[in-house]
Structures are given as structure tokens and as C-alpha cells.
């Protein structure tokens, strides 16, 4: 039952993210709070850590998305070359640190757990900052999470990541369309 509640709120959260709706954060906080317990019990320690990180980043994103201050509030945008390079290097850095730590634990999937966790850490940061590239990170991570959770005998969570994958693909399309519409409207105003 606990896993079902976490899945339900997780699905709601990703649905809200796809729709660029600030409710992504409170629903996400409920889901990740439950998953902290579930992943720790399943000995997915990196996922436990990432759920703690998601909790913190959800608060950060809630502030960025909801701020009335134009200097703080983030709008949908693409990463520039430096941000993209930084996100890739950050993923590699996270992987190396997490893998090293998991090798010291009783994890039976340290490489896969490290890959998904490092991708997800960067995806969440990019989502909080409303960068379109967050969806690419989520798509790659979801493709790996689906069989991982099935292997760990968490079929509802595996199914959740299948749905996340579908929503992430839809989110990438939706956010790209919104950014393109914004750019067209901006160019139209400049011409007039």
C-alpha cells in the first residue's frame, strides 16, 4: 500500500512537471518522502540518497518556480553550451563518487544504481531551473530504472518508471513547443 501511494504521487508529480505546473513540487515531496523509506529497505542506498536530494530540490524548485521576483523566477529555456558541458561533467562526477561509495556497501547493483542516480541528480537540478534538457536526462534514467526496479522485485515502481518514461517523452515535446511558441511571440513583438 505504501508503494502504491508513493507511485500515485510520483505519477502526479511528473504529470504536473510535464504541464509546467508548480504542483510538481508538493506532490513530489510526498512521493519521495515515502520512497526514502522504501529504497532504504530495498538496500538501494543511492536511491535513498537521491530521494533525500529530490526532497531538497523540490523545495528549491518550488521557490524558483513560484517566486514573484523576476530575478529568481525561472522560465522554460535551453541549456547554453557551458551549462550543457557542466551538466555532463556533473553527471560523471556524481557517478564516480556514488559508485565508490556503493562499492563499500552491500549493494548488489552498484554500477546501475550509480548511473541512474547520477543522471537523476542532474535531471532534478535542470528541472528545478526549468531547462528542457532535464527531460533527456529523465528519459535515459527511466530506461534504466524500469528493469532495475523489476529486478529488485518492486513491480509497481518499475511500472511507475515506464509511465514516467512516457510522460518524460511527452514533457520534452510539450516544453519544446512552449519554448518555440514563446520565441515566436517574442520575435513577433520585436518586429512590431
Backbone as a printed PyTorch tensor [residue, N CA C, xyz], in Angstrom:
tensor([[[  0.8280,  -1.2010,   0.0000],
         [  0.0000,   0.0000,   0.0000],
         [  0.8680,   1.2590,   0.0000]],

        [[  1.9570,   1.2270,   0.7660],
         [  2.8470,   2.3820,   0.8370],
         [  3.4740,   2.6650,  -0.5300]],

        [[  3.8970,   1.5910,  -1.2160],
         [  4.4750,   1.7560,  -2.5480],
         [  3.4390,   2.3470,  -3.5060]],

        [[  2.1840,   1.8920,  -3.4100],
         [  1.1130,   2.4040,  -4.2680],
         [  0.9270,   3.9100,  -4.0740]],

        [[  0.9310,   4.3820,  -2.8300],
         [  0.7770,   5.8140,  -2.5420],
         [  1.9530,   6.6030,  -3.1180]],

        [[  3.1660,   6.0670,  -2.9460],
         [  4.3560,   6.7320,  -3.4890],
         [  4.2790,   6.8080,  -5.0120]],

        [[  3.8450,   5.7190,  -5.6330],
         [  3.7120,   5.6880,  -7.0910],
         [  2.6670,   6.7020,  -7.5480]],

        [[  1.5160,   6.7160,  -6.8910],
         [  0.4390,   7.6360,  -7.2650],
         [  0.9150,   9.0900,  -7.2170]],

        [[  1.5360,   9.4820,  -6.1190],
         [  2.0020,  10.8610,  -6.0110],
         [  3.1930,  11.1330,  -6.9340]],

        [[  4.0000,  10.1170,  -7.1930],
         [  5.0930,  10.2730,  -8.1510],
         [  4.5670,  10.5310,  -9.5570]],

        [[  3.5400,   9.7710,  -9.9380],
         [  2.9340,   9.9680, -11.2590],
         [  2.2990,  11.3510, -11.3670]],

        [[  1.5970,  11.7540, -10.3200],
         [  1.0140,  13.1010, -10.3160],
         [  2.0950,  14.1680, -10.4720]],

        [[  3.1820,  13.9830,  -9.7550],
         [  4.2700,  14.9560,  -9.7960],
         [  4.8430,  15.0970, -11.2050]],

        [[  5.1140,  13.9800, -11.8560],
         [  5.6870,  14.0410, -13.2070],
         [  4.6610,  14.6010, -14.1910]],

        [[  3.3870,  14.2880, -13.9860],
         [  2.3310,  14.8540, -14.8390],
         [  2.3210,  16.3760, -14.7190]],

        [[  2.4140,  16.8610, -13.4750],
         [  2.4530,  18.3100, -13.2610],
         [  3.7130,  18.9230, -13.8760]],

        [[  4.8380,  18.2260, -13.7940],
         [  6.0770,  18.7340, -14.4090],
         [  5.9020,  18.8610, -15.9180]],

        [[  5.3370,  17.8400, -16.5210],
         [  5.0950,  17.8640, -17.9690],
         [  4.2640,  19.0890, -18.3550]],

        [[  3.2950,  19.4150, -17.5160],
         [  2.4050,  20.5380, -17.7990],
         [  2.9270,  21.8700, -17.2700]],

        [[  4.1820,  21.8640, -16.8060],
         [  4.8070,  23.0960, -16.3260],
         [  3.9920,  23.7140, -15.1810]],

        [[  3.5100,  22.8570, -14.2800],
         [  2.6330,  23.2440, -13.1810],
         [  3.3950,  23.1210, -11.8590]],

        [[  3.3590,  24.1540, -11.0570],
         [  4.1130,  24.2010,  -9.8050],
         [  3.7380,  23.0930,  -8.8230]],

        [[  2.5830,  22.4680,  -9.0170],
         [  2.1750,  21.3650,  -8.1270],
         [  3.0920,  20.1480,  -8.2600]],

        [[  4.0200,  20.1930,  -9.2390],
         [  5.0340,  19.1560,  -9.3460],
         [  5.7640,  18.9830,  -8.0180]],

        [[  5.9820,  20.0630,  -7.3040],
         [  6.8150,  20.0090,  -6.1050],
         [  6.1100,  19.4580,  -4.8630]],

        [[  4.9120,  19.9190,  -4.4800],
         [  4.3030,  19.3120,  -3.2870],
         [  3.9460,  17.8360,  -3.4730]],

        [[  3.4910,  17.4660,  -4.6730],
         [  3.1790,  16.0530,  -4.8980],
         [  4.4690,  15.2250,  -4.9150]],

        [[  5.5130,  15.7980,  -5.4670],
         [  6.8030,  15.1140,  -5.4720],
         [  7.3510,  14.9150,  -4.0740]],

        [[  7.1730,  15.9010,  -3.2220],
         [  7.6650,  15.7980,  -1.8410],
         [  6.9970,  14.6230,  -1.1190]],

        [[  5.7140,  14.4460,  -1.3330],
         [  5.0140,  13.3130,  -0.7030],
         [  5.5860,  11.9890,  -1.2070]],

        [[  5.7410,  11.8780,  -2.5320],
         [  6.2530,  10.6450,  -3.1200],
         [  7.6650,  10.3250,  -2.6370]],

        [[  8.5660,  11.2880,  -2.7120],
         [  9.9540,  10.9910,  -2.3460],
         [ 10.1130,  10.7280,  -0.8550]],

        [[  9.2720,  11.3240,  -0.0390],
         [  9.3310,  11.0440,   1.3960],
         [  9.0530,   9.5640,   1.6660]],

        [[  8.0790,   9.0190,   0.9650],
         [  7.7630,   7.5940,   1.1140],
         [  8.8840,   6.7440,   0.5150]],

        [[  9.4100,   7.1670,  -0.6350],
         [ 10.4650,   6.3930,  -1.2860],
         [ 11.7700,   6.3790,  -0.5010]],

        [[ 11.9940,   7.3420,   0.3420],
         [ 13.1860,   7.3020,   1.1970],
         [ 13.1420,   6.0170,   2.0240]],

        [[ 11.9970,   5.7220,   2.5920],
         [ 11.8220,   4.5060,   3.3900],
         [ 11.9040,   3.2470,   2.5180]],

        [[ 11.1880,   3.2450,   1.3860],
         [ 11.1230,   2.0630,   0.5220],
         [ 12.5000,   1.6940,  -0.0280]],

        [[ 13.2350,   2.6660,  -0.5440],
         [ 14.5310,   2.3590,  -1.1620],
         [ 15.5720,   1.9440,  -0.1250]],

        [[ 15.4870,   2.5120,   1.0600],
         [ 16.4210,   2.1080,   2.1170],
         [ 16.1690,   0.6530,   2.5010]],

        [[ 14.9080,   0.2930,   2.6060],
         [ 14.5400,  -1.0800,   2.9440],
         [ 14.9960,  -2.0560,   1.8590]],

        [[ 14.9680,  -1.6280,   0.5760],
         [ 15.3750,  -2.4730,  -0.5470],
         [ 16.8870,  -2.4570,  -0.7680]],

        [[ 17.6260,  -1.7720,   0.0910],
         [ 19.0850,  -1.6430,   0.0040],
         [ 19.5260,  -0.9440,  -1.2750]],

        [[ 18.6990,  -0.0390,  -1.7750],
         [ 19.0720,   0.8280,  -2.8920],
         [ 19.5080,   2.1520,  -2.2740]],

        [[ 20.7000,   2.1410,  -1.7010],
         [ 21.1500,   3.2600,  -0.8910],
         [ 21.3400,   4.5510,  -1.6950]],

        [[ 21.8260,   4.4150,  -2.9080],
         [ 21.9660,   5.6150,  -3.7310],
         [ 20.5960,   6.2130,  -4.0260]],

        [[ 19.6070,   5.3540,  -4.2590],
         [ 18.2530,   5.8570,  -4.4840],
         [ 17.6690,   6.4780,  -3.2190]],

        [[ 18.0490,   5.9620,  -2.0600],
         [ 17.6210,   6.5900,  -0.8120],
         [ 18.1820,   8.0020,  -0.7420]],

        [[ 19.4680,   8.1060,  -1.0290],
         [ 20.1130,   9.4260,  -1.0230],
         [ 19.4980,  10.3670,  -2.0350]],

        [[ 19.1860,   9.8390,  -3.2170],
         [ 18.6250,  10.7150,  -4.2470],
         [ 17.2320,  11.1830,  -3.8720]],

        [[ 16.4910,  10.3650,  -3.1570],
         [ 15.1700,  10.8060,  -2.7230],
         [ 15.2640,  11.9130,  -1.6810]],

        [[ 16.2910,  11.8600,  -0.8560],
         [ 16.5370,  12.9700,   0.0740],
         [ 16.8820,  14.2230,  -0.7290]],

        [[ 17.7250,  14.0440,  -1.7480],
         [ 18.0880,  15.1540,  -2.6430],
         [ 16.8490,  15.7050,  -3.3610]],

        [[ 15.9800,  14.8140,  -3.8610],
         [ 14.7480,  15.2570,  -4.5220],
         [ 13.8960,  16.1070,  -3.5820]],

        [[ 13.8490,  15.6930,  -2.3340],
         [ 13.0870,  16.4480,  -1.3430],
         [ 13.6270,  17.8780,  -1.2520]],

        [[ 14.9450,  17.9970,  -1.1220],
         [ 15.5850,  19.3180,  -1.0150],
         [ 15.4010,  20.1170,  -2.3120]],

        [[ 15.6100,  19.4570,  -3.4570],
         [ 15.4780,  20.1470,  -4.7460],
         [ 14.0330,  20.5340,  -5.0340]],

        [[ 13.0830,  19.7940,  -4.4990],
         [ 11.6680,  20.1520,  -4.6700],
         [ 11.3680,  21.4620,  -3.9520]],

        [[ 11.9480,  21.6390,  -2.7990],
         [ 11.7800,  22.9100,  -2.0890],
         [ 12.4430,  24.0360,  -2.8820]],

        [[ 13.6550,  23.7840,  -3.3840],
         [ 14.3840,  24.7650,  -4.2060],
         [ 13.5890,  25.1190,  -5.4660]],

        [[ 13.1000,  24.1060,  -6.1630],
         [ 12.3150,  24.3410,  -7.3790],
         [ 11.0280,  25.0790,  -7.1020]],

        [[ 10.3790,  24.7430,  -6.0020],
         [  9.1300,  25.4010,  -5.6070],
         [  9.3820,  26.8970,  -5.4310]],

        [[ 10.5070,  27.2360,  -4.8300],
         [ 10.8770,  28.6460,  -4.6540],
         [ 11.1400,  29.3050,  -6.0060]],

        [[ 11.9290,  28.6450,  -6.8750],
         [ 12.2600,  29.2270,  -8.1810],
         [ 11.0330,  29.3990,  -9.0650]],

        [[ 10.1720,  28.4010,  -9.1070],
         [  9.0020,  28.4580,  -9.9770],
         [  7.9350,  29.4040,  -9.4440]],

        [[  7.8600,  29.5380,  -8.1330],
         [  6.7780,  30.3150,  -7.5470],
         [  7.1190,  31.7420,  -7.1840]],

        [[  8.3730,  32.1240,  -7.3380],
         [  8.8000,  33.4550,  -6.9250],
         [  8.1340,  34.5560,  -7.7500]],

        [[  7.7960,  35.6390,  -7.0930],
         [  7.2700,  36.8230,  -7.7850],
         [  8.4240,  37.6890,  -8.2990]],

        [[  9.6200,  37.4440,  -7.7830],
         [ 10.8150,  38.1950,  -8.1660],
         [ 11.3190,  37.6940,  -9.5140]],

        [[ 11.3450,  38.5550, -10.5170],
         [ 11.7620,  38.1590, -11.8660],
         [ 13.2280,  37.7390, -11.9290]],

        [[ 14.0350,  38.1700, -10.9650],
         [ 15.4460,  37.7680, -10.9330],
         [ 15.6160,  36.3480, -10.4070]],

        [[ 14.6140,  35.8410,  -9.7220],
         [ 14.6760,  34.4930,  -9.1480],
         [ 13.8650,  33.5070,  -9.9730]],

        [[ 12.6770,  33.9040, -10.3950],
         [ 11.7640,  33.0050, -11.0940],
         [ 12.3740,  32.5210, -12.4080]],

        [[ 12.2560,  31.2300, -12.6500],
         [ 12.7950,  30.6190, -13.8620],
         [ 11.6840,  30.3310, -14.8580]],

        [[ 12.0180,  30.5100, -16.1360],
         [ 11.1200,  30.1820, -17.2430],
         [ 11.7490,  29.0430, -18.0450]],

        [[ 10.9600,  28.3610, -18.8390],
         [ 11.4890,  27.2790, -19.6730],
         [ 12.5530,  27.8450, -20.6100]],

        [[ 13.7060,  27.1670, -20.6460],
         [ 14.8000,  27.5680, -21.5350],
         [ 15.6750,  26.3570, -21.8290]],

        [[ 16.5810,  26.5460, -22.7540],
         [ 17.5590,  25.5040, -23.0840],
         [ 18.8680,  25.8090, -22.3640]],

        [[ 19.6320,  24.7550, -22.1360],
         [ 20.9780,  24.9470, -21.5910],
         [ 21.8570,  25.5890, -22.6620]],

        [[ 22.6900,  26.5270, -22.2370],
         [ 23.6970,  27.0030, -23.1740],
         [ 24.8450,  25.9880, -23.1800]],

        [[ 25.8730,  26.2000, -24.0010],
         [ 26.9540,  25.2250, -24.1290],
         [ 27.6580,  24.9760, -22.8040]],

        [[ 27.8900,  26.0260, -22.0330],
         [ 28.5650,  25.8660, -20.7430],
         [ 27.7020,  25.0830, -19.7550]],

        [[ 26.4070,  25.3640, -19.7260],
         [ 25.5050,  24.6280, -18.8260],
         [ 25.4160,  23.1520, -19.2190]],

        [[ 25.3950,  22.9070, -20.5270],
         [ 25.3250,  21.5290, -21.0100],
         [ 26.6020,  20.7720, -20.6500]],

        [[ 27.7490,  21.3790, -20.8750],
         [ 29.0240,  20.7580, -20.5120],
         [ 29.0800,  20.5170, -19.0040]],

        [[ 28.6540,  21.5120, -18.2270],
         [ 28.6450,  21.3730, -16.7740],
         [ 27.7560,  20.2130, -16.3450]],

        [[ 26.5770,  20.0760, -16.9610],
         [ 25.6600,  19.0000, -16.5700],
         [ 26.2610,  17.6290, -16.8830]],

        [[ 26.9590,  17.5170, -17.9950],
         [ 27.6000,  16.2410, -18.3540],
         [ 28.7250,  15.9170, -17.3720]],

        [[ 29.5790,  16.9020, -17.1050],
         [ 30.6760,  16.6910, -16.1570],
         [ 30.1580,  16.3950, -14.7560]],

        [[ 29.0810,  17.0630, -14.3680],
         [ 28.4820,  16.8170, -13.0610],
         [ 27.9480,  15.3880, -12.9680]],

        [[ 27.3510,  14.8900, -14.0420],
         [ 26.8690,  13.5030, -14.0730],
         [ 28.0210,  12.5230, -13.8670]],

        [[ 29.1160,  12.7710, -14.5420],
         [ 30.2900,  11.8910, -14.4100],
         [ 30.8500,  11.9600, -12.9930]],

        [[ 30.9480,  13.1630, -12.4540],
         [ 31.4420,  13.3470, -11.0950],
         [ 30.5620,  12.5980, -10.0890]],

        [[ 29.2470,  12.7820, -10.2040],
         [ 28.3210,  12.0890,  -9.3080],
         [ 28.4600,  10.5700,  -9.4380]],

        [[ 28.5680,  10.0820, -10.6830],
         [ 28.7130,   8.6460, -10.8910],
         [ 29.9330,   8.1060, -10.1540]],

        [[ 31.0670,   8.7720, -10.3210],
         [ 32.3000,   8.2810,  -9.7040],
         [ 32.2080,   8.2520,  -8.1790]],

        [[ 31.6580,   9.3020,  -7.6080],
         [ 31.5140,   9.3660,  -6.1440],
         [ 30.5410,   8.2890,  -5.6460]],

        [[ 29.3930,   8.2110,  -6.2860],
         [ 28.3650,   7.2560,  -5.8440],
         [ 28.8390,   5.8220,  -6.0240]],

        [[ 29.4740,   5.5520,  -7.1500],
         [ 29.9690,   4.1940,  -7.3960],
         [ 30.9950,   3.8030,  -6.3320]],

        [[ 31.9060,   4.6960,  -6.0270],
         [ 32.9090,   4.4220,  -4.9920],
         [ 32.2220,   4.0900,  -3.6590]],

        [[ 31.2330,   4.8940,  -3.2790],
         [ 30.5280,   4.6700,  -2.0140],
         [ 29.7420,   3.3600,  -2.0230]],

        [[ 29.1040,   3.0630,  -3.1470],
         [ 28.3130,   1.8330,  -3.2180],
         [ 29.1820,   0.5820,  -3.2130]],

        [[ 30.3930,   0.6830,  -3.7290],
         [ 31.3140,  -0.4520,  -3.6860],
         [ 31.6680,  -0.8100,  -2.2440]],

        [[ 31.5350,   0.1670,  -1.3540],
         [ 31.8250,  -0.0720,   0.0670],
         [ 30.6160,  -0.6330,   0.8120]],

        [[ 29.4610,  -0.6650,   0.1470],
         [ 28.2190,  -1.1120,   0.7870],
         [ 27.9000,  -2.5440,   0.3630]],

        [[ 26.7270,  -3.0150,   0.7570],
         [ 26.2850,  -4.3470,   0.3510],
         [ 25.3610,  -4.2960,  -0.8740]],

        [[ 25.4330,  -3.2120,  -1.6250],
         [ 24.6280,  -3.0830,  -2.8460],
         [ 25.0210,  -4.1800,  -3.8370]],

        [[ 24.0230,  -4.7860,  -4.4710],
         [ 24.3090,  -5.8020,  -5.4800],
         [ 24.2190,  -5.2450,  -6.9020]],

        [[ 23.9390,  -3.9560,  -7.0320],
         [ 23.8540,  -3.3210,  -8.3560],
         [ 24.5490,  -1.9450,  -8.3180]],

        [[ 25.8000,  -1.8770,  -7.8970],
         [ 26.4250,  -0.5680,  -7.7090],
         [ 26.5920,   0.2530,  -8.9930]],

        [[ 26.8760,  -0.3830, -10.1070],
         [ 27.0700,   0.3750, -11.3510],
         [ 25.7440,   0.9640, -11.8310]],

        [[ 24.7260,   0.1310, -11.9130],
         [ 23.4230,   0.5890, -12.4090],
         [ 22.8330,   1.6250, -11.4580]],

        [[ 22.9230,   1.3670, -10.1660],
         [ 22.4080,   2.3070,  -9.1670],
         [ 23.1470,   3.6440,  -9.2670]],

        [[ 24.4430,   3.5960,  -9.5240],
         [ 25.2350,   4.8290,  -9.6480],
         [ 24.8790,   5.6070, -10.9070]],

        [[ 24.6650,   4.8920, -11.9970],
         [ 24.3050,   5.5560, -13.2620],
         [ 22.9550,   6.2580, -13.1340]],

        [[ 21.9480,   5.5190, -12.6750],
         [ 20.6060,   6.1110, -12.5860],
         [ 20.5900,   7.2750, -11.5980]],

        [[ 21.3030,   7.1130, -10.5170],
         [ 21.3150,   8.1660,  -9.5070],
         [ 22.0170,   9.4140, -10.0200]],

        [[ 23.1510,   9.2540, -10.6690],
         [ 23.8690,  10.4330, -11.1730],
         [ 23.0570,  11.1550, -12.2460]],

        [[ 22.4330,  10.4160, -13.1440],
         [ 21.5830,  11.0460, -14.1670],
         [ 20.4110,  11.7790, -13.5240]],

        [[ 19.8140,  11.1590, -12.5270],
         [ 18.6480,  11.7510, -11.8780],
         [ 18.9970,  12.9820, -11.0470]],

        [[ 20.1750,  12.9780, -10.4300],
         [ 20.6170,  14.1650,  -9.6820],
         [ 20.6810,  15.3780, -10.6000]],

        [[ 21.2750,  15.1880, -11.7640],
         [ 21.4140,  16.2990, -12.7130],
         [ 20.0560,  16.6480, -13.3160]],

        [[ 19.2330,  15.6510, -13.6110],
         [ 17.8990,  15.9100, -14.1750],
         [ 17.0740,  16.7810, -13.2410]],

        [[ 17.1170,  16.4820, -11.9550],
         [ 16.3260,  17.2540, -10.9820],
         [ 16.8120,  18.6940, -10.8920]],

        [[ 18.1200,  18.8850, -10.9210],
         [ 18.6700,  20.2430, -10.9050],
         [ 18.2080,  21.0120, -12.1430]],

        [[ 18.2800,  20.3750, -13.2940],
         [ 17.8530,  21.0260, -14.5340],
         [ 16.3450,  21.3020, -14.5330]],

        [[ 15.5660,  20.3840, -13.9500],
         [ 14.1210,  20.6120, -13.8820],
         [ 13.8040,  21.8000, -12.9790]],

        [[ 14.4650,  21.8630, -11.8230],
         [ 14.2200,  22.9740, -10.9050],
         [ 14.5400,  24.3040, -11.5870]],

        [[ 15.5120,  24.2890, -12.4840],
         [ 15.9090,  25.5050, -13.2040],
         [ 15.1530,  25.6660, -14.5290]],

        [[ 14.1890,  24.7790, -14.7720],
         [ 13.3230,  24.7820, -15.9650],
         [ 14.1060,  24.6990, -17.2730]],

        [[ 15.0840,  23.8330, -17.3080],
         [ 15.8670,  23.5900, -18.5230],
         [ 15.2540,  22.3940, -19.2560]],

        [[ 15.0240,  22.5320, -20.5490],
         [ 14.4130,  21.4710, -21.3540],
         [ 15.2170,  20.1760, -21.2800]],

        [[ 16.5190,  20.2890, -21.1840],
         [ 17.3810,  19.1070, -21.1840],
         [ 17.1100,  18.1710, -20.0090]],

        [[ 16.3990,  18.6540, -18.9780],
         [ 16.0640,  17.7650, -17.8620],
         [ 15.3330,  16.5270, -18.3660]],

        [[ 14.4970,  16.7080, -19.3860],
         [ 13.7040,  15.5880, -19.8970],
         [ 14.5890,  14.5280, -20.5380]],

        [[ 15.6670,  14.9260, -21.1820],
         [ 16.5700,  13.9570, -21.8060],
         [ 17.2360,  13.1010, -20.7320]],

        [[ 17.6810,  13.7490, -19.6580],
         [ 18.2660,  13.0080, -18.5390],
         [ 17.2430,  12.0400, -17.9350]],

        [[ 15.9940,  12.5170, -17.7570],
         [ 14.9640,  11.6420, -17.1840],
         [ 14.6840,  10.4590, -18.1000]],

        [[ 14.6200,  10.6930, -19.4010],
         [ 14.3230,   9.6160, -20.3540],
         [ 15.3880,   8.5250, -20.2580]],

        [[ 16.6540,   8.9060, -20.2640],
         [ 17.7440,   7.9290, -20.1760],
         [ 17.6720,   7.1770, -18.8460]],

        [[ 17.4900,   7.9130, -17.7520],
         [ 17.4140,   7.2710, -16.4310],
         [ 16.2180,   6.3190, -16.3530]],

        [[ 15.0670,   6.7350, -16.8640],
         [ 13.8660,   5.8910, -16.8120],
         [ 14.0690,   4.5810, -17.5710]],

        [[ 14.7520,   4.6560, -18.7010],
         [ 15.0230,   3.4440, -19.4780],
         [ 15.8420,   2.4290, -18.6750]],

        [[ 16.6470,   2.9190, -17.7580],
         [ 17.4540,   2.0320, -16.9130],
         [ 16.6910,   1.6340, -15.6540]],

        [[ 15.9270,   2.5780, -15.0910],
         [ 15.1740,   2.2920, -13.8650],
         [ 14.1360,   1.1880, -14.0530]],

        [[ 13.5030,   1.1210, -15.2090],
         [ 12.4250,   0.1440, -15.4260],
         [ 12.8970,  -1.2810, -15.1250]],

        [[ 13.9630,  -1.7580, -15.7690],
         [ 14.4020,  -3.1220, -15.4390],
         [ 15.0450,  -3.2300, -14.0480]],

        [[ 15.6580,  -2.1580, -13.5550],
         [ 16.2870,  -2.1970, -12.2300],
         [ 15.2530,  -2.4830, -11.1430]],

        [[ 14.1580,  -1.7520, -11.1510],
         [ 13.1470,  -1.9590, -10.1150],
         [ 12.4210,  -3.2950, -10.2780]],

        [[ 12.2830,  -3.7430, -11.5050],
         [ 11.6960,  -5.0680, -11.7220],
         [ 12.6160,  -6.1290, -11.1200]],

        [[ 13.9110,  -5.9920, -11.3620],
         [ 14.9100,  -6.9040, -10.7960],
         [ 14.8800,  -6.8750,  -9.2700]],

        [[ 14.6430,  -5.6990,  -8.6930],
         [ 14.6050,  -5.5500,  -7.2440],
         [ 13.2410,  -5.9270,  -6.6580]],

        [[ 12.3820,  -6.5340,  -7.4810],
         [ 11.0690,  -7.0220,  -7.0640],
         [ 10.1630,  -5.9080,  -6.5450]],

        [[ 10.2320,  -4.7710,  -7.2370],
         [  9.3290,  -3.6520,  -6.9650],
         [  8.5710,  -3.3540,  -8.2610]],

        [[  7.6300,  -4.2490,  -8.6190],
         [  6.9660,  -4.1340,  -9.9160],
         [  6.1380,  -2.8600, -10.0750]],

        [[  5.5040,  -2.3890,  -9.0220],
         [  4.7390,  -1.1380,  -9.1380],
         [  5.6580,   0.0300,  -9.4460]],

        [[  6.8010,   0.0340,  -8.8190],
         [  7.7650,   1.1090,  -9.0680],
         [  8.3220,   0.9870, -10.4830]],

        [[  8.5820,  -0.2290, -10.9340],
         [  9.0270,  -0.4480, -12.3090],
         [  7.9830,   0.0780, -13.2910]],

        [[  6.7280,  -0.2360, -13.0340],
         [  5.6320,   0.2610, -13.8750],
         [  5.5760,   1.7930, -13.8190]],

        [[  5.7730,   2.3370, -12.6230],
         [  5.7780,   3.7980, -12.4720],
         [  6.8360,   4.4210, -13.3960]],

        [[  8.0080,   3.8130, -13.4650],
         [  9.0620,   4.3690, -14.3110],
         [  8.7570,   4.1910, -15.7930]],

        [[  7.9800,   3.1890, -16.1490],
         [  7.5110,   3.0660, -17.5320],
         [  6.5940,   4.2420, -17.8620]],

        [[  5.6820,   4.5440, -16.9460],
         [  4.7920,   5.6940, -17.1470],
         [  5.6040,   6.9940, -17.1350]],

        [[  6.5880,   7.0810, -16.2210],
         [  7.4770,   8.2630, -16.1950],
         [  8.1410,   8.4500, -17.5530]],

        [[  8.5810,   7.3560, -18.1540],
         [  9.2410,   7.4280, -19.4620],
         [  8.3000,   8.0320, -20.5040]],

        [[  7.0840,   7.5640, -20.5220],
         [  6.0920,   8.0870, -21.4780],
         [  5.8310,   9.5650, -21.2210]],

        [[  5.6650,   9.9210, -19.9500],
         [  5.4160,  11.3310, -19.6130],
         [  6.6430,  12.1860, -19.9080]],

        [[  7.8430,  11.6470, -19.6740],
         [  9.0660,  12.4090, -19.9450],
         [  9.2050,  12.7180, -21.4410]],

        [[  8.8830,  11.7490, -22.2640],
         [  8.9130,  11.9900, -23.7170],
         [  7.8900,  13.0640, -24.0710]],

        [[  6.7000,  12.9550, -23.5040],
         [  5.6560,  13.9620, -23.7210],
         [  6.0820,  15.3250, -23.1680]],

        [[  6.7490,  15.3190, -22.0080],
         [  7.2330,  16.5650, -21.4060],
         [  8.2630,  17.2580, -22.2790]],

        [[  9.1670,  16.4760, -22.8630],
         [ 10.1670,  17.0430, -23.7590],
         [  9.4910,  17.7210, -24.9470]],

        [[  8.4970,  17.0650, -25.5020],
         [  7.7620,  17.6380, -26.6450],
         [  6.9940,  18.8800, -26.2030]],

        [[  6.2980,  18.7890, -25.0790],
         [  5.4920,  19.9030, -24.5910],
         [  6.3370,  21.1290, -24.2670]],

        [[  7.4240,  20.9420, -23.5260],
         [  8.2740,  22.0810, -23.1510],
         [  8.9490,  22.6930, -24.3840]],

        [[  9.3300,  21.8420, -25.3320],
         [  9.9410,  22.3520, -26.5640],
         [  8.9270,  23.2020, -27.3180]],

        [[  7.6830,  22.7320, -27.4180],
         [  6.6330,  23.5060, -28.0870],
         [  6.3790,  24.8290, -27.3750]],

        [[  6.3360,  24.8110, -26.0300],
         [  6.1060,  26.0450, -25.2720],
         [  7.2360,  27.0440, -25.4870]],

        [[  8.4660,  26.5520, -25.4970],
         [  9.5950,  27.4500, -25.7230],
         [  9.5640,  28.0100, -27.1420]],

        [[  9.2390,  27.1730, -28.1130],
         [  9.1460,  27.6480, -29.5020],
         [  8.0550,  28.6930, -29.6580]],

        [[  6.8960,  28.4740, -29.0060],
         [  5.8040,  29.4540, -29.0540],
         [  6.2400,  30.7750, -28.4210]],

        [[  6.9210,  30.6820, -27.2940],
         [  7.4100,  31.8850, -26.6130],
         [  8.3830,  32.6520, -27.5070]],

        [[  9.2870,  31.9160, -28.1680],
         [ 10.2640,  32.5670, -29.0470],
         [  9.5820,  33.2120, -30.2590]],

        [[  8.5720,  32.5520, -30.8080],
         [  7.8340,  33.1230, -31.9410],
         [  7.1080,  34.3900, -31.5060]],

        [[  6.4340,  34.3360, -30.3440],
         [  5.7310,  35.5150, -29.8350],
         [  6.6970,  36.6540, -29.5290]],

        [[  7.8630,  36.3190, -28.9960],
         [  8.8700,  37.3380, -28.6750],
         [  9.3700,  38.0120, -29.9550]],

        [[  9.6650,  37.2030, -30.9980],
         [ 10.1320,  37.7570, -32.2720],
         [  9.0520,  38.6120, -32.9250]],

        [[  7.7980,  38.1940, -32.8050],
         [  6.6870,  38.9500, -33.3870],
         [  6.5860,  40.3270, -32.7260]],

        [[  6.7410,  40.3800, -31.4010],
         [  6.6820,  41.6610, -30.6910],
         [  7.8300,  42.5630, -31.0790]],

        [[  9.0030,  41.9860, -31.3220],
         [ 10.1690,  42.8050, -31.7110],
         [  9.9420,  43.4190, -33.0910]],

        [[  9.3670,  42.6330, -34.0140],
         [  9.1050,  43.1300, -35.3690],
         [  8.1250,  44.2940, -35.3480]],

        [[  7.0740,  44.1840, -34.5320],
         [  6.0640,  45.2350, -34.4800],
         [  6.5530,  46.3490, -33.6130]]])
